[in-house]
Amino acid sequence: MNKSIWKLPFLDISLIKKIKNNKKIWSRNSIIPSFFLGKFVKVHNGKNFKRFLITRDLIGYKFGKFCNTRTFNLKPKKANKKIKKK
């Protein structure tokens, strides 16, 4: 389901202040504005910050789309099965 047309895209107010200052972003549901073009930002994924460059292709998407919060193990842990001797 799409967002209503009359609702504007969400942009956190604190992002406007961070143009010149530290560019650590906690608001993952904010859209990427055009004034961040060509700058590096750090987006919080719940544990640490992921750094990436804002390019023209990323403008209009949300910050959280490019910073995954979950890691997938290629080798899952094996359960220790004890063999009972009779």
Secondary structure as GFF3:
##gff-version 3
##sequence-region A 1 86
A	DSSP	alpha_helix	13	17	.	.	.	ID=ss1
A	DSSP	beta_strand	24	25	.	.	.	ID=ss2
A	DSSP	three_ten_helix	34	36	.	.	.	ID=ss3
A	DSSP	beta_strand	40	44	.	.	.	ID=ss4
A	DSSP	beta_strand	49	53	.	.	.	ID=ss5
A	DSSP	three_ten_helix	56	58	.	.	.	ID=ss6
A	DSSP	three_ten_helix	63	66	.	.	.	ID=ss7
###
